[in-house]
Every structure is written in structure tokens, then in C-alpha cells.
Amino acid sequence: MKAEIYWDEQDPNNIGWAYRVDGGESGAIDSLDDLLQVVQNYEIDDRQMVELPTFGGDEPPSTVGIWSWDTTRMMVGEGDDINIIKR
């Protein structure tokens, strides 16, 4: 199933990143771990893969092969083999 990742402002008390699946499932993406679960469990189109949210920390010197990051970790990999590693 395909998922869309988007900036959700519908609930003023919970503004932030979210996902929505074709079948109606949706949820918040509050961390790199949440994002990894969405990417591993659903199909994300190529345009969205290059525009994934980040969760703090400086941008790495090179982002080749790095999809997202937080202050201490990065989400890396290709195809079905995407994981989180330490910076």
C-alpha cells in the first residue's frame, strides 16, 4: 500500500509530520523511528523519499544515501534495506 507523508496542521494541539495510507490508516511521525516504520511498511513515491522530514541535528556533509536524520542517527539504505545507524 502507498503512503503519503505530509505536514499536518489539522489539529492545532498536535501540528507536525504525519502519514496517510490509501486505505485510510494514518498517524503521527514524531521521530526518526516513526519515519523508519512508515518507510519500511508502506510504499513511498520517489518524490517524497527525497523530501523526507528530519528531526534535528546538523545536516551531514554529504547526504548521498542518507534519507533522514536526527541529532545522533541517520536513516540510510536502498530499496527494502533501509535502517537507522549512528552518525
C-alpha positions as CSV (number, residue, x, y, z in Angstrom):
1,M,0.0,0.0,0.0
2,K,1.1,3.5,-0.7
3,A,1.5,6.1,2.0
4,E,1.8,9.9,1.8
5,I,4.0,11.8,4.2
6,Y,2.8,15.3,4.9
7,W,2.9,18.3,7.3
8,D,-0.4,18.1,9.3
9,E,-1.9,21.3,10.7
10,Q,-5.4,20.0,11.2
11,D,-5.1,19.6,15.0
12,P,-3.7,22.9,16.4
13,N,-2.6,20.9,19.5
14,N,-0.6,18.4,17.5
15,I,0.9,20.1,14.5
16,G,3.7,18.0,12.8
17,W,4.6,15.3,10.4
18,A,2.1,12.6,9.6
19,Y,1.4,9.8,7.2
20,R,-1.8,8.7,5.5
21,V,-2.3,5.3,3.7
22,D,-4.7,4.8,0.8
23,G,-6.9,2.5,2.9
24,G,-7.5,5.3,5.5
25,E,-4.9,4.5,8.1
26,S,-2.9,7.5,9.4
27,G,-0.7,8.5,12.2
28,A,1.9,10.9,13.5
29,I,5.6,10.8,12.6
30,D,7.3,12.3,15.6
31,S,10.7,10.7,15.4
32,L,13.2,9.0,13.1
33,D,12.0,5.7,14.4
34,D,8.4,6.5,13.4
35,L,9.6,7.5,10.0
36,L,11.5,4.3,9.5
37,Q,8.4,2.2,10.4
38,V,6.4,4.1,7.7
39,V,9.1,3.7,5.1
40,Q,9.6,0.0,5.9
41,N,5.9,-0.8,5.9
42,Y,4.5,1.2,3.0
43,E,5.4,2.3,-0.5
44,I,6.6,5.9,-0.6
45,D,6.9,7.5,-4.0
46,D,10.4,8.7,-5.2
47,R,9.5,12.4,-4.9
48,Q,8.6,12.0,-1.2
49,M,11.7,9.9,-0.5
50,V,14.0,12.8,-1.4
51,E,11.9,15.2,0.7
52,L,11.5,13.2,4.0
53,P,11.5,15.2,7.2
54,T,14.5,15.4,9.5
55,F,14.4,15.5,13.3
56,G,17.2,17.8,14.5
57,G,20.9,18.0,14.3
58,D,23.2,19.4,11.6
59,E,22.8,18.2,8.0
60,P,25.5,15.7,7.2
61,P,28.4,17.0,5.0
62,S,27.1,14.6,2.3
63,T,23.5,13.4,2.1
64,V,24.1,10.8,-0.6
65,G,22.4,7.6,0.6
66,I,21.0,9.4,3.7
67,W,17.2,9.8,3.7
68,S,16.7,11.5,7.1
69,W,18.5,12.1,10.4
70,D,18.2,13.3,14.0
71,T,20.9,14.5,16.3
72,T,22.7,11.2,16.8
73,R,21.4,8.9,14.0
74,M,20.8,8.6,10.2
75,M,18.3,6.7,8.1
76,V,20.3,5.1,5.3
77,G,19.9,2.3,2.7
78,E,18.3,1.4,-0.6
79,G,15.1,-0.3,-1.6
80,D,13.8,-2.7,1.1
81,D,17.1,-2.4,3.1
82,I,16.6,0.9,4.9
83,N,17.8,1.2,8.5
84,I,18.9,3.6,11.2
85,I,22.6,3.8,12.0
86,K,24.6,6.0,14.4
87,R,26.2,9.1,13.0
